[in-house]
Amino acid sequence: MNSSVLTTKSKSTIPVFGILVLSIIFAAGLFVVGFDQGHIFSLVYGEQAFTDLYIHELTHDMRHAAGFPCH
């Protein structure tokens, strides 16, 4: 009697490396959106960046949705 057994291998685990990369991207984005009040562009534009607030204005609604008070 010869019976063949079919074996299936399911790879349903989420790759740890992918989660790590996405977590780092999320944390960096949250840092930029939440922290920046001209600090990032001040490296290039100097004191004028604190007046213009480019990232703050571009991400204004996202800041409120994330719970950051900005005004």
SVG drawing of the C-alpha trace seen along z (x, -y; Angstrom):
<svg xmlns="http://www.w3.org/2000/svg" viewBox="-7 -85 30 87">
<polyline fill="none" stroke="black" stroke-width="0.4" points="0.0,0.0 1.5,-3.2 -0.1,-6.4 1.2,-9.8 1.1,-12.6 0.8,-16.2 2.5,-18.7 1.7,-22.3 3.9,-24.9 2.2,-28.2 4.4,-31.2 2.0,-33.5 4.4,-35.1 5.1,-38.8 8.8,-39.5 10.4,-41.1 12.8,-43.1 9.8,-44.7 8.2,-45.7 11.4,-47.1 12.0,-49.3 8.4,-50.6 8.6,-51.3 11.8,-53.4 10.2,-55.3 7.1,-55.9 9.1,-57.1 11.2,-59.4 8.1,-60.9 6.4,-61.4 9.5,-63.1 9.7,-65.5 6.0,-66.3 5.8,-66.7 9.1,-68.4 9.8,-70.7 9.1,-74.3 11.8,-75.3 14.6,-73.3 15.2,-71.0 15.4,-73.7 17.4,-76.0 20.4,-73.9 20.1,-75.3 18.1,-78.5 19.3,-79.7 17.1,-81.9 14.6,-82.5 13.4,-78.9 12.0,-79.6 9.8,-82.3 8.7,-80.4 7.9,-77.0 7.7,-75.1 7.2,-71.6 4.8,-72.9 2.5,-74.5 2.7,-71.5 1.8,-69.0 -0.5,-71.3 -3.6,-69.1 -1.5,-65.9 -0.1,-67.5 -3.5,-68.0 -4.6,-64.5 -1.5,-63.1 -2.3,-65.1 0.4,-67.7 -0.8,-71.2 0.7,-73.8 -1.3,-77.0"/>
</svg>
